[in-house]
């Protein structure tokens, strides 16, 4: 099999996902009910009417912590396949993963020194 033939299923899946990603929001907008006003604009859950703008800006520290959480997840995603295939990869795999971990730990130290993990 050629490389092009190997990627045909990936291209088909990508095409289907793009098709549905564009089609479903359009169909929802066209076919879904749209009746604003009345009770939909009133307060709910606690029953307390909101004073002022309900959409407040969050401090940047929330976004920084969220990005760091995603980075830690990505680190684990890269470590797990290595742990599965560690014996097959041999010495080259060991050195590659050590370089990856050292870079990641240096990044963690840099983030810690900058005070990003401090919560006020």
SVG drawing of the C-alpha trace seen along z (x, -y; Angstrom):
<svg xmlns="http://www.w3.org/2000/svg" viewBox="-44 -48 65 52">
<polyline fill="none" stroke="black" stroke-width="0.4" points="0.0,0.0 1.2,-3.5 1.2,-6.3 -1.7,-8.0 -3.8,-4.8 -3.0,-4.6 -4.3,-8.1 -7.6,-7.8 -9.6,-6.7 -8.1,-9.6 -9.1,-12.0 -12.6,-10.6 -13.0,-10.9 -11.7,-14.4 -14.2,-15.3 -17.1,-13.7 -16.2,-15.6 -15.9,-19.0 -19.3,-18.3 -21.0,-17.6 -19.3,-20.5 -20.7,-22.9 -24.0,-21.2 -25.3,-20.7 -25.1,-24.3 -26.7,-25.5 -29.6,-22.9 -30.0,-23.9 -30.4,-27.5 -32.8,-26.8 -35.0,-24.1 -34.7,-25.1 -37.3,-27.2 -36.5,-30.9 -39.0,-32.7 -37.2,-35.2 -38.7,-37.4 -41.2,-36.8 -40.0,-34.4 -36.7,-33.7 -35.3,-37.1 -36.2,-36.7 -34.0,-35.6 -33.8,-31.9 -32.1,-29.4 -31.9,-31.6 -34.7,-34.0 -32.6,-37.0 -32.6,-39.6 -29.1,-40.4 -27.8,-43.9 -25.5,-45.2 -23.7,-43.2 -23.8,-39.5 -20.8,-38.8 -17.8,-39.8 -14.3,-39.5 -12.2,-36.8 -8.7,-37.6 -5.9,-36.3 -4.8,-33.9 -7.7,-31.6 -6.7,-31.3 -3.1,-30.7 -4.0,-27.9 -6.3,-26.4 -3.5,-26.5 -1.1,-24.9 -3.6,-22.1 -3.9,-21.4 -0.1,-21.3 0.1,-18.8 -2.5,-16.7 -0.5,-16.8 2.6,-15.8 0.8,-12.7 -0.6,-11.9 3.0,-11.9 4.4,-9.8 1.8,-7.1 2.6,-5.7 6.3,-5.8 5.6,-3.7 3.7,-1.2 6.5,-0.8 9.5,-1.5 11.3,1.9 10.8,1.7 12.2,-1.8 15.4,-1.0 18.1,-3.5 17.0,-6.0 13.5,-6.1 15.0,-6.5 17.1,-9.5 14.3,-11.1 11.9,-10.8 14.6,-12.1 15.1,-15.2 11.3,-15.7 11.0,-15.4 13.9,-17.7 12.4,-20.4 9.1,-19.9 10.6,-20.2 12.6,-23.3 9.3,-24.8 7.7,-23.9 10.5,-25.5 10.3,-28.6 6.5,-28.8 7.1,-28.3 9.8,-31.0 7.6,-33.5 4.9,-33.0 2.2,-31.7 1.2,-29.0 0.7,-31.5 -2.9,-32.0 -3.8,-35.3"/>
</svg>
